[in-house]
Amino acid sequence: MSIDEQLEQLATACRVLEMEGHGDMTLGHLSLRDPQGRGFWLKRNARGLGEILSAADFVLVGHDGAKLEGEGGRHSECPSIPRS
């Protein structure tokens, strides 16, 4: 399964959580480990679970907390790892 197909399934899962009453404005997210080991995909900032419509609503965040791919900002619930 391609990364886009996996992210489309993740988008569906976000909307299901919203329909089941787990939405809290823009808080909360689901994530997907990047199959290439670059980090993880999570919903972009300023979007509620019910507003996640497609693979385009996710950003790739590296293990150091830096955004690597995608449109929009990194979600505020993403931990930042201090650089030494």
Buried (B, 14 or more C-beta within 10 A) or exposed (E): EEBEEBBBBBBEBBBEBBEEEEBEEBEBBBBBEBEEEBBBBBBBBEBBBBBBEEBBBBBBBBEEBEBBBBEBEBBEEBEEEEEE
